[in-house]
Amino acid sequence: MSPEVAGKSGAGASTALRAVRVDRNTHGEWEIELPDQSEPVTCETLEDAQRVAYLCAAHRSPCELIVCDAYVLRHEVINRGTDLAPPPLPRPAPAEHRS
């Protein structure tokens, strides 16, 4: 995917947004593609990759953040100054203990 994605701003004017994309590689690791780097950043877990990608997108804003697995899991536009910390990731529900 291209590091720039068409977007809109203002009265329908088309602009190019830089994109930070997270996707799984052939080795089962998570890769983060950054618009200003030729080599991707690799993480072992999706949770780590999302955190790193969000921080990278926030420093390149406005920027599009795309997180994929088999489907697009997350797609949002990051705007500098309003999105400085990643939103909390969902936590699994605590297991119920049976006596």
N, C-alpha and C positions, 0 to 999 in steps of 0.2 A: 504494500500500500504506500502511496505517496505520503511524504511527511507533511504535505499541505492539503487541507480539505476545504472545499468551497463552503462558505458560510454567508450569513447576511447580517447587515447592521444598518442602522438608520432607516431610510425610506425604501427598503427593499434592495439596497445596493449590495452587490455581491462582493465579498472579500475573501481572501485566502487565510484560513486559520491553520496554524501549525498544529500537528497532531502528535500526541504521545500515545503509543499503542502497546498494550500488553497482550501477548499471545503465547501459546505453548509451542515449544520447539520439538523436533523429532526425538530428542533425548528425554522428554518428559519434564524439562525445566521450563520456567517462565521467563520469557524475554521481553524486555522493554525497549521498543524502538523509539529513539529520540530524533527530532528533526534536524539537530545540528551535530549528530555523531554518526559515523559510518558503521560502527560496531554496536550491537545491542548490549544492554546491561542484563545480566542473568541472575535470577533469584530461584531458590529451591521451592518456595511455597507461593501460592497465589496471594495470600495475605501480605507477605513481604513485598511482592511485586506491585500490588495495588498501592501500598504505602509509599514506596519509592516513586512510582509513576505519578501519584498525586502531587508529591512534593516537586518533582521535575516539571510537571505541568504548571504548577503555581508560579514557578520561577520563569516560565516562558509565556505567561499569559498576555493577551488572551490566547488560549490554546484548547484544543479538543482532546479530551481523555477518552480512550476507547479501550475497554477490557473485554477480551474474548476468551471463550473456551470453544465448545462446539457451536455456541451461539454468542451473540454480543451480550455480555453480562452487565456492562455499565457503559453509558455513553453520555458525556456531559461536557459543557463548555466551561472552562475555568477562567475567571476574571481576576486579575491581580488586585489585591487590596480587599477583596470580599471573601476569598476562599484561601486562607492561609494555613489551615490545618485540615487534614483529611477527616471526613465524617467517620464516626465509629463504625466498625464492621459489625455485622450481626453476630451475636454469640449464641452457641447452641443452648437449648433449654436445659436446665439442670435435671439430672436423672432422679426419678422418684425412688426413694428407698422403701422397700417392703419389709415388714417384720414377720 
